[in-house]
Amino acid sequence: VALAGVVLLLAGVSFLMHAQGALNWAPYTWNFEPVNVDGAPMRLWNWRDPQFARGPWITPEHKSLLNLTGGVVPADVKLYDSGMVVRFQAGSCLDPSVLRSGWSGLETWGVWSDGPEAQVMLDPKPALGGTGDLLLLLRATAFVSPRHPRQIVDVLVNDTRVALWTFNHGDGHLERRVRLPAAVVKFPLAVTFQLPNSVSPAQLGGSADRRRLGIGLATLRLVPVS
Amino acid sequence: MIGLALIGGMAGFLLKRDLGLERILLGGGGLALLFAQTWWRKQDWRFGKAGLSALLFAVLLTLFYGSPVRTSFDSRWAVHTAMSFARGHWGDLSEYMPILEKEQLYAIEYAKSRPHTLFPIGVSLLSVPAMAVVSMVHPTFNEGLRYAIPVGFEGLLAAIYGSLIGVLFYWVVFGRFNSHYVALAATLVLCFCTSVWSTATRGLWQHAPVVLMFVVAMILLLEARRRSSIIQYLGLPLAMSFISRPSAAVGVAIFSLYVLIFYRRWFVRYVAWSLLLAVPWITYNVLTYDALFPPYYVTTYQPQWSISDALLGNLVSPARGLFIYSPILLLALPGFLVSLRERSDRALHVTFAAIIVAHWLVVSRLGNPWWGGHSYGPRFMTDILPFLVYFVAFCLRPSGRPSGWTKGNAWH
């Protein structure tokens, strides 16, 4: 009986330990909070903050089985390779007429807007002609910092407002998407970014950069919606 | 009935936001539990070995898949790579560039200007048949893969591997002890009291296929006690384990030595069967990387920690200690000592123990880093769990029960 009791006790503790790892997301935050364990391996021996004791309960986001896109792409949207891709990196052979106004120079990662408004001009009619609605996909970032934590971006296509985006401090590069109704799709396509709270790093202090930074573009894609 | 209701309720809670297939899984699991309860109470089940295996598989699949944590970290390209192989693109992930770029090319390496996963391809190769099935059920699956990481589907595949591990391990232990009680208890320990639950079934990491192949190897080794010719096929699961994870080389080397010593007559055939997988894999490596092994297998580095720290940490660290997270495995030591009393299987048991110790030494020295990066519990010790729990099973027998080897009749 005593042996059975010991076995049950050990099994019970083991079960609870691994239930934490299989059912609760909280112990996984231990890997990077308060600091990344890979940079501070002494934490592996900290009995005051053992990984298995992390709480409270955090229910993991339940990822559905077959909805692969996690709701990012509307169900009726199918993306095609035939869409055009514009890369804004230095050395990417970008047609200079695309960056119509309000942009700084190309950098290795992409391009910053400079000023309260920036415009991209596209003429992809040969690839996308007669396809109706389009999906505009941007891989973008924004100038945000602890002292300037939010950047608002008003997006207009051919003078019609199609989206209002907010970038927050810590977002990094995001893929932003907006569906363009066929009614606003006329070529050439003028995509305007209005940046009401763009600001220069110099204004925030700690930098000599006087460019008024708002949105930063890495890539842009236009694809038809079927 | 109360226990059944509690388990059903927990599963229902875990799957409260579900899809059709999940409902089916839950329903199947509930039905399986009902059968299990009937069987335990009446002891007159008539489903046979296949029925019991199916029942156990359904229960484990439900519980593994129903456990909500998904750790699609390093394993995020496993499904994409499997689909690439299924479509004849040989691991080339160019087709999935949108999601690769979105993930900032994490764990992607370029070979001959083509993006490939940095990690071993074993788990993806095993998953190729699943890609064919899902493509039939869900024709736009591959299109979706270009823009997303299929965390839910990856979790399902990992749960399937975990369930297979549980079912096969059940028959390993039953074949050894001829007791459904011991087999079920040991299976529950392996599946829910170790990193099989918290690591191997949380995503398509390299661990699930290695554990699965080691359990298959255990079946062949134990069956070879009765029918020696079967040992030649040991080369197949061991080769697959190495294709899945380089640290499996420990098991491959020690088992090969065991075959060479105790089954010398079959050693050449054993090597030949392993070459059946090894040659295509090496050919693939040469064509893809211009090398016999992928870069992941030959990366060298200088550890920034002391070996004693790593050795101790893998056993008793509050973050990665095997015996902290699975104290039930402390019983493996007395279990091993008990197992040595049986002369006929002593060499095999020493072989299992040698793999456990050698693996511990190797991952402590070569693991980069020894704590396995961002993970939960003793991830690097996952691969040797079947051997440890096998020894624990010696302590799970009701007292006074004979422990003699059944000469295989339990399996037939």
Interface residues (C-beta under 8 A of the other chain):
Chain A: L3 V7 L10 A11 V13 S14 F15 M17 H18 A19 Q20 G21 A22 L23 N24 W25 P27 Y28 W30 N31 F32 V37 D38 P41 R43 L44 W45 N46 W47 P50 Q51 F52 T59 P60 H62 K63 S64 L65 L66 N67 L68 T69 G70 V72 V73 K78 L79 R139 H173 E175 T219
Chain B: L14 R17 L19 L21 E22 S67 P68 V69 R70 T71 P98 E101 K102 Q104 H138 T140 F141 E143 G144 L145 R146 Y147 A148 P150 V151 G152 F153 G155 L156 L188 V189 F192 C193 T194 S195 W197 S198 T199 T201 R202 W305 G313 S317 P318 A319 R320 I324 Y325 S326 P327 I328 L329 L330 L331 P369 W371 G373 H374 S375 Y376 G377 C395 L396 S399
